[in-house]
Each structure stands twice: as C-alpha cells, then as structure tokens.
C-alpha cells in the first residue's frame, strides 16, 4: 500500500492546485503543468521558464519570505555554494511560497534571482533583501517536488501525482525533451515583447478584453499605468534601464522583466 502523503506534500499540492485553478496564489500566470514541462517549455521563447539549476535540497530556516537550503545533489546546472538562499512570494510576486518545514527534502527548479522583490516591495518586509547571488522559486509552472525515502513525488511528467525512484527521476529529466515531444509548441506566451534593436513594444496575443498595464522602474515607481486593449504599444518615453511590466487581465496577473535601450 502506498504511503500517506507527508504534510509538506499536501501543502505543496494545495498550493499547486490553487495556482492551476487561479485560486489563492498571489499571482496567476501561464506555465507548463509538469516539472518535465518547465525543463522543455512548449513556447516560442522558452527562456523565462527554464530553471538555471535542478537540485535536491533540504530547507534549513526561513528568512523573511525566503528560505536557506543546503544542496544535497545537483541534477542540472551549477551552483557556487553548498547553501543558497531561495526567495519565494512576498505577497506580490509570481513565485511559490517558501513555507517548507526545516528538514524536509525537495527537488527544486531554481532561477537566478531577478531582484523583483526589491522592486515590487511588501511593507511588511525590509527593503532590498534579495541579492544577485540568490535564487528564486517561480510559481509559473511546477518547480517543486517532494522527496522522501528515496522517492520523488509530484507532477513529474504528467499533470497528476507520480512517484519515481531518485535514479529513475534523474534519467527521466535528462530526457524530458523526448518525453515532452513537440506537439505542444503551438502554445505561446500571451504577452509578446518586441524590440529588434529599437523601442521596446508590447502586444497581447490572448483575449482582446481590456486589461490593466503597469510598468515599474527599479525603484518600484509606476512610470506607466493605463488601461490597455492588447494592441501593439511602444513603451515610450522611457529612459534606458531595467523595468518590470505587469499586466492584469481578469483574475490573471503576468509580470515580465524588460530592458530598454
């Protein structure tokens, strides 16, 4: 008989279910619905979903809305340290909550931190907590799996609960490009960002119903805020630099980082 899921597993599944149904997550966004899917995302531009490292990690202690983890094994990518800080959702970001218990073991797909929490801040936390050497855990896809007694559990390569030995899991994710196939490549990110060496422009490829567009500078100030019908829009006049583009469309919220100039 299969073992009863751990408390951490139930919490993780609840969070993923809330994300998939547009529920209580702080941010609803678009992403593959399996761990294998985020390693080979079925989109024209895969870069925003691809993790920089896939690791087996043990949480040590919570640090504000992040958590310090010790790296037990690296499946893909490289990390410079055996212990890294992983940032989650501060209440206004497209990330998972990092409320895992110390001592749990997890498989995580980590992105290098984009410092979004230093831009879109929550007054309940000190400012500028995130550092360039830190990592983050995205909520736009399946980036966390449970691990217990040599078994990896979660939405591995199918959108339902699965169990794999650690060895089988390692082999599987190395071949995710084959198991995913190319049939899903017709799925696209609804927010298209164009530059081609000129002014940065946005275009919405999803539903044409009105939405709310906000562009934040690196100080967290809203430099553009307007209703938007999704038609091609040039982001002018903006000074050269890094910006966060937020699109609210019904109950959905997308955040993308763009460079101007």
C-alpha positions in Angstrom: 0.0 0.0 0.0 1.3 3.4 -0.9 2.4 5.6 2.0 0.2 8.5 3.1 1.5 11.9 1.6 3.5 14.0 4.1 2.2 17.3 5.4 4.7 19.1 3.1 3.3 17.1 0.1 -0.3 18.0 0.9 0.7 21.7 1.4 2.6 21.7 -1.9 -0.3 20.0 -3.8 -2.7 22.5 -2.3 -0.5 25.4 -3.5 -0.2 23.9 -7.0 -3.9 23.3 -7.2 -4.6 26.8 -6.1 -2.2 28.0 -8.8 -3.8 25.8 -11.5 -7.3 27.0 -10.7 -6.5 30.6 -10.4 -7.2 30.5 -6.6 -5.4 31.9 -3.6 -2.0 32.4 -5.2 -0.7 35.9 -5.1 -0.1 35.8 -8.9 -1.8 33.8 -11.7 0.4 33.3 -14.7 1.0 30.9 -17.5 3.4 28.0 -17.3 3.9 24.2 -18.0 1.9 22.0 -15.7 4.7 19.4 -15.1 8.2 19.5 -13.8 9.4 18.0 -17.1 7.5 20.7 -18.9 9.4 23.5 -17.4 12.7 21.9 -18.5 11.4 21.8 -22.1 8.7 24.5 -22.1 6.3 24.3 -25.1 6.7 28.0 -26.0 8.3 30.0 -28.8 10.6 31.7 -26.2 11.5 29.1 -23.5 14.0 31.2 -21.6 11.6 32.6 -18.9 10.6 29.1 -17.8 13.9 27.2 -17.9 15.4 26.9 -14.4 19.1 27.6 -14.0 19.6 24.6 -11.8 17.7 21.5 -10.7 18.7 20.4 -7.3 17.8 18.1 -4.4 17.7 20.4 -1.3 16.9 20.5 2.4 15.4 23.7 3.9 17.3 25.0 6.9 15.5 28.1 8.1 13.1 30.7 6.9 14.4 34.2 6.2 11.5 36.7 5.8 9.8 35.5 2.6 12.8 33.3 1.5 14.5 30.2 2.9 18.0 29.0 3.2 18.6 25.5 1.7 21.5 23.1 1.7 22.1 21.5 -1.7 22.3 17.7 -1.4 22.6 16.9 -5.2 22.7 18.9 -8.4 20.9 17.2 -11.3 21.3 20.0 -13.9 23.1 23.4 -13.9 25.8 24.6 -11.5 25.8 26.3 -8.1 28.7 28.1 -6.5 27.8 27.2 -2.9 26.5 24.2 -0.9 24.0 26.5 0.9 21.9 29.1 -1.0 19.1 31.5 -0.2 15.9 30.9 -2.2 13.3 33.6 -2.4 9.6 33.0 -2.8 6.5 35.2 -2.8 6.4 38.3 -0.7 2.7 38.6 -1.5 3.0 40.4 -4.8 5.3 38.2 -7.0 4.8 35.3 -9.4 6.6 32.9 -7.0 5.8 30.0 -4.8 5.5 30.5 -1.1 8.6 29.0 0.7 6.8 27.8 3.8 8.5 24.4 3.8 9.5 22.9 7.1 13.2 22.7 8.1 14.4 19.2 7.4 12.0 18.4 4.5 13.7 17.3 1.3 12.7 18.8 -2.0 13.5 18.7 -5.7 13.6 22.3 -6.8 14.0 24.0 -10.2 15.8 27.3 -9.3 16.1 30.5 -11.2 18.8 33.0 -10.5 17.2 35.8 -8.6 15.8 38.7 -10.7 15.5 41.0 -7.6 11.8 41.6 -8.3 11.2 41.7 -4.5 13.4 44.7 -4.2 11.2 46.5 -6.8 7.7 45.3 -6.0 8.0 45.5 -2.3 5.8 44.5 0.6 5.9 47.0 3.5 5.8 44.0 6.0 9.4 43.2 5.0 12.6 45.2 5.0 13.6 46.6 1.6 16.3 45.2 -0.7 16.6 41.8 0.8 17.3 40.0 -2.4 20.9 39.7 -3.7 22.2 38.8 -7.2 23.8 35.6 -5.8 20.5 34.3 -4.5 17.9 32.2 -6.3 14.1 32.2 -6.6 11.3 29.6 -7.0 8.8 30.5 -9.7 5.1 30.0 -9.4 4.6 29.9 -13.2 4.9 26.2 -13.6 5.8 23.2 -11.5 9.2 23.9 -9.9 9.0 21.9 -6.7 8.6 18.2 -6.0 8.5 16.2 -2.7 11.2 13.7 -1.9 11.0 11.1 0.8 12.7 7.7 1.5 14.4 7.6 -1.9 11.2 8.6 -3.9 10.4 11.7 -5.8 6.7 12.6 -5.8 4.7 15.1 -7.7 3.7 16.3 -11.2 6.9 15.0 -12.8 6.0 14.4 -16.5 2.2 14.1 -16.2 -0.3 16.5 -14.5 -1.2 14.1 -11.7 0.6 12.6 -8.8 3.5 10.3 -9.7 6.3 8.5 -7.9 9.9 7.8 -9.2 13.0 6.5 -7.6 15.7 9.1 -7.4 17.7 7.3 -10.1 14.7 7.0 -12.4 13.8 10.6 -11.9 17.4 11.7 -12.8 17.2 9.7 -16.0 13.8 11.0 -16.8 14.5 14.7 -16.6 17.7 14.2 -18.7 15.3 13.1 -21.5 12.5 15.5 -21.0 12.9 16.9 -24.5 12.0 13.4 -25.8 9.1 12.7 -23.4 7.5 16.1 -24.0 7.5 16.0 -27.8 6.9 19.0 -30.0 3.1 18.8 -30.4 2.5 21.4 -27.7 4.7 24.1 -29.4 1.6 25.9 -30.6 1.1 27.2 -27.0 2.5 30.7 -26.8 3.1 33.3 -24.1 0.2 35.8 -24.4 2.5 38.7 -23.7 4.8 39.4 -26.7 7.7 41.7 -26.1 9.4 43.2 -29.2 12.5 45.3 -29.6 14.6 44.4 -32.7 17.1 47.0 -31.7 14.6 49.8 -31.5 12.0 50.9 -28.9 10.5 48.2 -26.8 6.9 47.3 -27.7 4.3 45.1 -26.1 1.5 43.1 -27.8 -1.1 40.8 -26.1 -1.8 37.6 -28.0 -4.5 36.3 -25.7 -8.1 37.5 -25.3 -8.7 41.1 -26.5 -10.8 42.1 -23.5 -9.5 45.3 -21.7 -6.7 44.9 -19.2 -4.5 47.0 -16.9 -0.9 47.7 -17.8 1.7 49.0 -15.3 5.4 49.4 -15.8 7.7 49.8 -12.8 11.2 51.2 -12.7 14.0 49.8 -10.5 12.8 52.0 -7.6 9.3 50.4 -7.6 7.7 53.5 -9.1 4.9 53.1 -11.6 6.2 55.0 -14.7 3.3 53.8 -16.9 -0.2 52.9 -15.7 -3.1 52.7 -18.1 -5.9 50.6 -19.5 -4.8 48.6 -22.5 -6.7 46.7 -25.2 -3.7 44.5 -26.1 -2.8 46.1 -29.4 0.8 46.9 -30.1 2.1 49.5 -27.7 5.5 51.2 -27.8 6.9 51.9 -24.3 7.9 55.5 -24.8 9.3 57.7 -23.4 11.3 55.5 -21.0 15.0 56.0 -20.0 17.4 53.2 -20.8 17.3 50.6 -18.0 15.5 47.6 -16.5 11.8 47.6 -15.9 9.0 45.3 -14.7 5.9 45.0 -16.9 2.8 44.0 -15.1 -0.4 43.0 -17.0 -3.6 42.3 -15.1 -6.2 40.5 -17.2 -9.3 39.5 -15.2 -8.1 37.3 -12.3 -4.7 36.7 -14.1 -1.5 38.7 -13.5 1.7 38.5 -15.6 5.0 40.1 -14.7 7.9 40.3 -17.2 11.3 41.9 -16.9 12.3 44.1 -19.9 15.4 46.1 -20.8 15.0 49.4 -22.5 17.9 51.0 -24.5 
